[in-house]
């Protein structure tokens, strides 16, 4: 087994690093890194592994027990377990010498573009980050607090890879040396705030679409390299309705709008395209409930009527209706009323004709205009 010694000039006093490489039975390489620190010394490691293998091992050796935060990074990005990468920690104690060994094994099927680094006390996000939700075509704030951000180093937002959805990593913007670079992205869709508040790295994403869903990351130095993940999801909307028969013979229509996010919808009942509202024979009442187990918001609308509608009313959301209390347009009135509305102008016209014949032709022009107007059937 061959050992590769490292230059110790870049290490803090009392820190010693030894790294070696082994050949794996399947032909791959195993990299071993041993770090020895004197008592009460804070570990500070930055080791570049030899090129060629896909199994990496890092060992932190401490005279005193203090579990180190061992983190694998690749080009400044923290690595974590995934479908193609597995990181497993182990611990052992040499009882004879009292030395503590903290191991971290990185095994990957990916061909990294560069060598991963084994580092200690790197600030990386835990878990999958936070999730924010918004409705399609709305605006959403992607949070990222960046206190004590290092202004001399790069700060950026990017879209993370999602193999299931076929999404590849994509840079949104990069800020470095006073230059904000959006690459080919439409800058008008992103509003930033760090120019006015250096610790506010939030981004406002405008007019979101289904394609905007996914995982984002905010990356900066503070002073250690920090990554903050944000998952963006669109809020779903589901509408259902049913009819019940009232004991007195009338009908009750129930509408339920289920939303993943709280936003009071504008629920409107329509009949053949005409908006319905409360009247002496129709009552519309809304209610709200929350399913605390699932977090789904239920908005209910109950339509109770004594009328026999010519067709089934429809429950719709965000329909623009004219102001006023009219329940029906002319086209939805009962046939008797339609006959009356059509017949009244004709009767009035005949009455004016009779007046015209009795009073002569001095007012013929006035009567002609009135007759013409009254014969026009309202639509």
C-alpha positions in Angstrom: 0.0 0.0 0.0 1.5 3.3 -1.1 1.1 6.5 1.1 1.1 10.0 -0.4 2.3 12.7 1.9 1.0 16.3 1.7 2.5 19.7 2.1 1.6 20.7 5.7 2.3 24.4 5.2 -1.4 25.2 4.7 -2.5 23.5 7.8 -3.1 25.0 11.2 -0.5 24.1 13.9 -1.1 20.7 15.5 -2.9 19.4 12.4 -1.5 16.5 10.3 -2.9 14.9 7.2 -2.0 11.6 5.6 -3.9 10.3 2.6 -3.4 7.0 0.6 -5.1 5.2 -2.2 -6.1 1.5 -2.4 -7.2 -0.5 -5.3 -10.8 -1.8 -5.1 -11.4 -5.5 -6.1 -13.6 -4.4 -9.0 -10.9 -2.2 -10.3 -12.1 1.1 -8.8 -10.0 3.2 -6.3 -10.4 3.8 -2.6 -9.0 7.0 -1.2 -8.1 7.2 2.5 -7.6 10.5 4.3 -6.3 10.5 7.9 -6.3 13.8 9.8 -4.6 14.0 13.1 -5.1 17.0 15.4 -3.5 17.8 18.8 -5.8 18.1 21.8 -8.5 20.8 21.8 -7.6 21.8 18.2 -10.5 22.6 15.9 -10.3 20.5 12.7 -9.9 22.5 9.5 -9.3 20.2 6.5 -9.2 20.8 2.8 -7.9 17.7 0.9 -7.8 17.2 -2.8 -7.9 13.5 -3.7 -5.8 11.9 -6.5 -7.6 11.5 -9.8 -9.2 8.4 -11.1 -11.5 6.6 -8.7 -15.2 6.6 -7.7 -14.9 5.5 -4.0 -13.5 8.1 -1.6 -12.8 7.7 2.1 -12.1 10.5 4.6 -10.9 9.8 8.1 -10.7 12.5 10.8 -8.4 11.4 13.7 -8.9 13.3 17.0 -7.0 13.0 20.3 -10.2 14.3 22.1 -13.7 13.2 21.4 -15.6 15.9 19.4 -17.7 14.7 16.5 -16.6 16.7 13.5 -19.0 17.9 10.7 -17.4 16.1 7.8 -18.7 17.3 4.4 -17.9 16.2 0.9 -17.9 19.1 -1.6 -17.6 19.3 -5.4 -16.5 22.6 -6.9 -17.8 24.4 -3.8 -21.2 22.5 -3.9 -22.1 20.3 -1.0 -22.7 16.6 -1.9 -25.4 14.5 -0.3 -27.0 11.0 -0.8 -28.8 10.5 -4.0 -29.7 7.7 -6.5 -26.1 7.6 -7.7 -24.1 8.8 -4.7 -23.9 7.2 -1.2 -22.2 8.8 1.8 -21.9 6.7 4.9 -20.2 7.7 8.2 -18.6 5.4 10.8 -16.7 5.8 14.0 -14.1 3.8 15.9 -11.9 4.3 19.0 -8.4 3.1 19.5 -8.6 2.1 23.1 -4.8 1.7 23.4 -4.0 5.2 22.3 -7.3 6.9 23.1 -7.5 8.3 19.5 -11.0 8.8 17.9 -11.5 8.0 14.2 -14.4 9.5 12.3 -14.7 8.0 8.8 -16.7 9.2 5.8 -17.0 7.0 2.7 -18.2 8.5 -0.5 -19.2 6.0 -3.3 -20.6 7.2 -6.5 -21.5 6.0 -10.0 -21.2 9.5 -11.4 -18.2 10.7 -13.3 -17.4 13.9 -11.4 -16.0 16.7 -13.6 -13.4 17.3 -10.8 -12.3 15.7 -7.6 -14.5 15.9 -4.5 -13.1 17.4 -1.4 -13.4 16.2 2.2 -13.9 19.2 4.4 -14.8 19.9 8.0 -17.2 22.5 9.4 -18.6 23.5 6.0 -22.0 25.1 6.3 -24.4 23.1 4.1 -28.3 23.0 4.0 -29.9 20.2 5.9 -32.6 18.0 4.3 -34.4 19.2 1.2 -34.8 22.8 2.2 -38.1 24.6 2.6 -41.2 24.5 0.3 -43.1 27.5 -1.0 -46.4 27.3 -2.8 -48.2 29.7 -5.2 -50.9 29.8 -7.8 -50.2 29.7 -11.5 -49.8 33.2 -13.1 -49.1 34.6 -9.6 -45.9 35.9 -8.0 -43.9 33.9 -5.4 -41.1 34.9 -3.0 -38.1 32.5 -2.9 -36.5 33.0 0.5 -32.8 33.1 1.3 -31.3 34.9 4.3 -27.6 35.6 3.7 -26.2 37.4 6.8 -22.5 38.3 6.7 -22.3 37.5 3.0 -18.8 37.8 1.6 -19.0 40.6 -1.0 -15.8 39.6 -2.7 -17.1 36.2 -3.6 -19.8 35.0 -6.0 -23.5 34.9 -5.1 -26.0 33.1 -7.3 -29.4 31.4 -7.7 -29.9 28.4 -9.8 -32.4 25.6 -10.8 -31.4 22.2 -9.4 -31.4 19.0 -11.4 -34.5 16.8 -11.4 -33.9 13.6 -13.2 -37.6 12.4 -12.8 -38.9 15.5 -14.6 -36.0 15.7 -17.1 -34.8 19.1 -15.7 -31.1 19.9 -15.9 -29.2 22.3 -13.7 -29.6 25.9 -14.9 -28.1 29.2 -13.7 -30.7 31.9 -13.0 -28.3 34.7 -12.3 -24.8 35.3 -10.9 -23.6 38.3 -9.0 -19.9 39.0 -8.8 -17.7 42.0 -8.7 -20.7 44.3 -8.9 -22.1 42.7 -12.0 -25.5 41.0 -12.1 -25.5 38.4 -15.0 -28.8 36.7 -15.9 -27.3 34.9 -18.9 -30.2 34.2 -21.3 -32.9 34.3 -18.6 -35.7 37.0 -18.8 -34.5 39.4 -16.1 -37.9 41.1 -15.9 -39.3 37.9 -14.2 -36.9 38.1 -11.3 -36.8 40.9 -8.7 -33.8 41.0 -6.3 -33.4 42.9 -3.0 -29.7 42.5 -2.0 -28.7 45.9 -3.4 -30.7 47.6 -0.7 -30.1 45.0 2.0 -27.0 42.8 1.6 -28.4 40.1 3.9 -31.6 39.8 1.9 -30.9 37.3 -0.9 -34.6 36.7 -1.6 -35.9 36.5 -5.1 -39.4 37.4 -6.3 -40.3 35.2 -9.2 -43.1 36.7 -11.3 -45.9 35.2 -13.3 -45.0 31.6 -12.5 -46.0 28.7 -14.8 -46.1 24.9 -14.4 -42.6 24.8 -15.8 -41.3 26.9 -12.9 -42.0 24.1 -10.4 -39.0 22.4 -8.9 -36.0 22.8 -6.7 -34.0 26.0 -6.5 -30.8 26.9 -4.6 -29.3 30.1 -3.3 -25.5 29.9 -3.0 -23.1 32.4 -1.3 -20.1 32.6 1.1 -20.8 33.7 4.7 -17.9 33.3 5.1 -18.1 29.5 4.5 -19.7 28.3 1.4 -23.5 28.1 2.0 -26.3 26.5 0.0 -30.0 27.0 0.7 -32.6 24.9 -1.1 -36.1 26.1 -1.9 -38.8 23.8 -3.4 -41.5 25.6 -5.5 -44.9 23.9 -5.9 -48.0 25.1 -7.7 -51.2 25.1 -5.7 -53.8 22.7 -7.0 -57.5 23.6 -7.4 -60.3 20.9 -7.5 -64.0 21.8 -8.0 -66.9 19.4 -7.4 -70.7 19.9 -7.2 -73.8 17.8 -6.6 -77.5 18.3 -6.3 -79.9 17.3 -3.5 -83.7 17.3 -3.4 -85.2 19.5 -0.7 -88.1 18.1 1.3 -90.4 20.9 0.1 -89.7 20.1 -3.5 -87.0 22.6 -4.2 -83.4 21.9 -5.2 -80.2 22.3 -3.2 -76.9 22.5 -5.1 -73.6 22.1 -3.3 -70.2 23.2 -4.6 -66.8 22.4 -2.9 -63.6 24.1 -4.1 -60.5 22.4 -2.6 -57.2 24.4 -2.6 -53.7 23.3 -1.5 -53.0 27.0 -0.5 -55.2 29.4 1.3 -56.6 32.0 -1.1 -60.3 32.7 -0.9 -61.8 32.0 -4.3 -64.5 33.9 -6.0 -67.1 31.2 -6.3 -70.0 32.0 -8.7 -73.1 30.1 -9.7 -74.1 30.6 -13.3 -77.1 29.4 -15.4 -76.6 29.2 -19.1 -73.8 31.7 -18.9 -75.8 34.1 -16.7 -74.6 34.9 -13.1 -77.0 34.0 -10.3 -77.4 35.9 -7.0 -79.6 36.0 -3.9 -83.3 36.7 -4.5 -86.6 36.0 -2.9 -86.6 32.5 -4.4 -82.8 31.8 -4.4 -80.3 31.7 -1.5 -76.5 31.3 -1.9 -74.5 30.8 1.3 -70.7 30.2 1.6 -68.8 28.3 4.3 -65.1 27.4 4.9 -63.3 24.5 6.6 -59.7 23.3 6.9 -58.5 19.7 6.8 -55.8 20.0 9.4 -54.4 16.5 8.6 -53.8 17.2 4.9 -53.7 21.1 5.0 -56.3 21.3 2.2 -58.7 24.3 2.3 -62.3 23.6 1.6 -64.5 26.4 0.4 -68.2 25.5 0.2 -71.0 27.3 -1.6 -74.7 26.2 -1.1 -77.3 27.2 -3.6 -80.9 26.7 -2.5 -83.8 27.6 -4.8 -87.5 27.2 -5.1 -87.4 27.8 -8.8 -87.3 25.1 -11.4 -84.3 26.0 -13.5 -84.5 25.2 -17.2 -81.0 23.6 -16.9 -78.4 22.7 -14.3 -76.6 25.6 -12.7 -72.8 25.5 -12.8 -70.3 26.3 -10.0 -67.4 28.3 -11.4 -64.4 30.2 -9.9 -63.1 33.7 -10.8 -66.0 34.4 -13.2 -66.5 38.1 -13.9 -70.2 39.0 -13.4 -71.9 42.4 -14.1 -73.1 44.4 -11.0 -76.7 44.3 -10.1 -79.2 41.8 -8.8 -80.6 40.4 -12.1 -80.9 36.6 -11.9 -81.6 36.0 -15.5 -81.0 37.5 -18.9 -83.9 37.8 -21.4 -82.9 34.5 -23.0 -83.3 32.6 -19.7 -86.8 34.0 -18.8 -89.9 31.8 -18.9 -91.6 31.6 -22.4 -94.6 33.6 -21.1 -92.4 36.6 -20.2 -90.5 36.4 -23.5 -93.8 36.6 -25.4 -94.8 39.6 -23.3 -91.5 41.4 -23.9 -91.8 40.8 -27.6 -95.5 41.7 -27.8 -95.5 45.0 -25.7 -93.6 47.0 -28.3 -96.0 45.9 -31.0 -99.1 47.0 -29.0 -97.5 50.3 -28.1 -96.7 50.9 -31.8 -100.3 50.3 -32.8 -101.4 52.7 -30.1 -99.2 55.5 -31.5 -100.5 54.8 -35.0 -104.0 55.3 -33.8 -103.1 58.7 -32.3 -101.4 59.6 -35.5 -104.5 59.0 -37.5 -106.6 61.0 -35.1 -104.4 64.1 -34.9 -103.5 64.3 -38.6 -100.1 64.2 -40.1 -98.5 67.2 -38.3 -96.7 64.8 -36.0 -96.0 62.1 -38.5 -92.3 62.5 -38.2 -92.3 62.0 -34.5 -94.6 59.0 -34.7 -92.5 57.4 -37.4 -89.4 57.6 -35.2 -91.3 56.2 -32.2 -92.8 53.4 -34.3 -89.4 52.4 -35.7 -87.8 52.3 -32.3 -90.5 50.3 -30.6 -90.5 47.7 -33.3 -86.9 46.8 -32.6 -87.0 43.6 -30.5 -84.6 43.6 -27.5 -81.9 40.9 -27.7 
